[in-house]
Amino acid sequence: MKLSGLDKKFDAGKEDILQHFDVTRAHKVKAEPKRVNIDFPLWMVQALDRESTRLGVTRQSLIKLWLSERLDDKNASS
């Protein structure tokens, strides 16, 4: 299949195009975790805990989600 045909199928969104790829060795680049320690003031930790409880996720997941969203927004506007 030519790239233009694959492009059209993807844009139409009616067919799973992954069948056209070999994903057996696929991996995310630089996806390995890197530990970072950050000190937050108590009020911020409490606010994070309230929001993470409200959303039903861990504090760490909430922080990673928010940082990811912020970095995506920054990259999109660059």
PEBELLIN-V874882 format. One line per field, one symbol per residue. ss: DSSP state (a for helix, b for strand, c for the rest). phi: phi as a letter, one per 30 degrees, with the letter a starting at -180 (. if undefined). Layout:
ss: ???
phi: ???
This chain:
ss: ccaaaaaaaaaaccccaaaacccccccccccccccccccccaaaaaaaaaaaaaacccaaaaaaaaaaaaaaaaaaac
phi: .dedddedddddicbddddcbccdcdaddhcddbdbcbccdeeddddddddddddibdeddddddddddddddddddd
